[in-house]
């Protein structure tokens, strides 16, 4: 009799355990599907950036450089994921007042927003738009710096924008373009 009871209990336990595993597997699949849908949605949003005349200024975060015909969206961070779709904002720099630091690829990737940045000259204009407003800058310096030189991204008393990108065939070098805000007269 005890053997029969043991088998019944064992059978019930196995059935319950199988049911639990099945439920857990279905829940995990649902969670995976949700995560995949969120990732797909984020990817679509990142790749569908288009400015329209109806766009609210608060929704725009972009850089425009008329000389090289660049209008590019900006996103927070400078990770590879960000730089594949956006100009990246250095997280330790300012958003509007002070020194705004930006980076982008210039070659070798599907999107290379800074591909023509080497064509800039002192005096060229850069237009920066964020939810805080719009600023126009005038290029003041163009330098090749070491990839470990972060001094150009330090806080400043004036309003400036600092653009950084790689230098072709020189992995330890970066091109650094700095521009100072033009004051309205």
C-alpha positions as CSV (number, residue, x, y, z in Angstrom):
1,X,0.0,0.0,0.0
2,X,2.8,2.4,0.9
3,X,4.4,1.7,-2.5
4,X,1.2,2.7,-4.3
5,X,0.9,5.9,-2.2
6,X,4.5,6.7,-3.0
7,X,3.9,6.3,-6.8
8,X,0.7,8.4,-6.6
9,X,2.5,11.2,-4.7
10,X,5.5,10.9,-7.1
11,X,3.2,11.0,-10.1
12,X,1.3,14.1,-8.7
13,X,4.6,15.8,-7.9
14,X,6.0,15.1,-11.4
15,X,2.7,16.4,-12.9
16,X,2.8,19.6,-10.8
17,X,6.5,20.1,-11.6
18,X,5.9,19.6,-15.3
19,X,3.0,22.1,-15.1
20,X,5.2,24.6,-13.3
21,X,8.0,24.3,-15.8
22,X,5.5,24.7,-18.7
23,X,4.1,27.8,-17.1
24,X,7.5,29.2,-16.3
25,X,8.6,28.6,-19.9
26,X,5.5,30.3,-21.3
27,X,6.1,33.3,-19.0
28,X,9.8,33.4,-20.1
29,X,8.7,33.3,-23.7
30,X,6.3,36.1,-23.1
31,X,9.0,38.2,-21.4
32,X,11.4,37.5,-24.3
33,X,8.8,38.6,-26.8
34,X,8.1,41.8,-24.9
35,X,11.8,42.6,-24.7
36,X,12.3,41.9,-28.4
37,X,9.3,44.1,-29.3
38,X,10.8,46.9,-27.1
39,X,14.2,46.5,-28.8
40,X,12.6,46.5,-32.2
41,X,10.6,49.7,-31.3
42,X,13.7,51.4,-30.0
43,X,15.7,50.4,-33.1
44,X,12.9,51.7,-35.4
45,X,12.7,55.0,-33.5
46,X,16.5,55.5,-33.7
47,X,16.6,54.9,-37.4
48,X,13.6,56.9,-38.4
49,X,14.7,60.3,-37.3
50,X,13.4,62.9,-39.7
51,X,13.0,66.6,-39.0
52,X,9.8,68.1,-40.2
53,X,8.7,71.7,-40.2
54,X,6.0,70.8,-37.7
55,X,8.6,69.3,-35.2
56,X,8.4,71.0,-31.8
57,X,11.7,72.6,-30.8
58,X,11.6,70.7,-27.5
59,X,11.7,67.4,-29.5
60,X,14.8,68.3,-31.5
61,X,18.4,67.6,-30.4
62,X,20.6,68.1,-33.4
63,X,23.7,69.6,-34.9
64,X,23.8,71.4,-38.2
65,X,27.0,72.5,-40.1
66,X,26.0,74.3,-43.3
67,X,29.4,74.2,-44.9
68,X,29.5,70.4,-45.0
69,X,25.7,70.1,-45.5
70,X,25.3,68.2,-42.2
71,X,22.1,67.9,-40.2
72,X,22.3,65.1,-37.7
73,X,20.4,63.9,-34.6
74,X,22.1,63.8,-31.2
75,X,21.7,61.2,-28.5
76,X,23.1,60.8,-25.0
77,X,26.4,58.9,-24.7
78,X,29.3,57.9,-26.9
79,X,29.0,54.1,-26.9
80,X,29.2,52.2,-30.2
81,X,25.4,51.6,-30.0
82,X,24.8,55.4,-29.9
83,X,27.4,56.3,-32.6
84,X,25.9,53.8,-35.0
85,X,22.8,56.0,-35.4
86,X,23.6,59.4,-33.8
87,X,26.1,62.1,-33.0
88,X,26.9,61.2,-29.4
89,X,26.9,63.7,-26.5
90,X,29.7,63.3,-24.0
91,X,27.8,62.7,-20.8
92,X,30.2,64.7,-18.6
93,X,29.8,67.9,-20.7
94,X,27.1,70.5,-20.7
95,X,23.8,70.5,-22.6
96,X,23.5,74.2,-23.5
97,X,25.5,76.6,-21.4
98,X,29.3,76.0,-21.2
99,X,31.2,73.4,-23.2
100,X,29.0,71.0,-25.2
101,X,31.0,67.9,-26.3
102,X,29.9,65.8,-29.2
103,X,31.5,62.8,-31.1
104,X,30.7,60.8,-34.2
105,X,32.2,58.4,-36.7
106,X,33.8,59.8,-39.8
107,X,34.4,56.6,-41.8
108,X,34.1,52.8,-41.7
109,X,30.5,52.6,-40.4
110,X,27.1,52.7,-42.1
111,X,26.5,56.2,-40.7
112,X,29.5,58.6,-40.5
113,X,28.1,62.0,-39.5
114,X,31.5,63.6,-39.2
115,X,32.9,62.3,-42.5
116,X,33.4,65.8,-43.8
117,X,34.4,67.5,-40.6
118,X,38.0,67.7,-41.7
119,X,36.8,70.3,-44.4
120,X,35.9,72.8,-41.7
121,X,38.0,76.0,-41.4
122,X,38.3,78.7,-38.7
123,X,35.2,80.9,-39.0
124,X,32.7,78.3,-40.2
125,X,29.4,78.1,-38.5
126,X,27.9,75.3,-36.4
127,X,24.3,75.4,-35.3
128,X,23.3,73.4,-32.2
129,X,19.6,72.9,-31.2
130,X,18.4,71.3,-28.0
131,X,15.3,71.5,-25.8
132,X,16.9,74.5,-24.1
133,X,17.2,76.5,-27.3
134,X,19.3,77.1,-30.4
135,X,22.9,78.4,-30.5
136,X,25.1,79.4,-33.4
137,X,28.9,78.9,-33.0
138,X,31.9,80.0,-35.0
139,X,34.8,77.6,-35.4
140,X,37.8,78.9,-33.4
141,X,40.3,76.0,-33.5
142,X,41.0,72.7,-35.3
143,X,43.6,70.5,-33.8
144,X,44.9,66.9,-33.8
145,X,45.0,65.7,-30.2
146,X,45.9,62.5,-28.4
147,X,43.0,60.0,-27.8
148,X,43.8,60.3,-24.1
149,X,43.6,64.1,-24.0
150,X,40.2,65.0,-22.4
151,X,41.2,68.6,-21.6
152,X,39.2,70.0,-24.5
153,X,36.0,68.7,-22.9
154,X,36.5,70.5,-19.6
155,X,34.1,73.1,-18.3
156,X,34.5,76.5,-19.7
157,X,33.2,80.0,-18.8
158,X,32.3,80.7,-22.4
159,X,29.7,78.9,-24.4
160,X,31.4,76.6,-26.9
161,X,30.9,73.3,-28.8
162,X,33.6,70.7,-29.1
163,X,33.5,68.1,-31.8
164,X,35.7,65.0,-31.6
165,X,36.3,62.2,-34.2
166,X,39.0,59.8,-35.1
167,X,41.9,60.6,-37.4
168,X,42.3,58.3,-40.4
169,X,45.0,55.6,-39.9
170,X,46.1,57.1,-36.6
171,X,44.2,55.2,-33.8
172,X,45.9,57.2,-31.0
173,X,44.9,60.6,-32.5
174,X,41.6,62.5,-32.6
175,X,40.5,65.5,-34.6
176,X,39.1,68.2,-32.3
177,X,37.1,71.1,-33.6
178,X,36.1,73.9,-31.1
179,X,33.7,76.7,-31.8
180,X,32.7,79.6,-29.7
181,X,29.1,80.9,-29.5
182,X,28.3,83.9,-31.7
183,X,26.6,86.6,-29.6
184,X,23.5,88.2,-31.0
185,X,24.0,91.9,-31.7
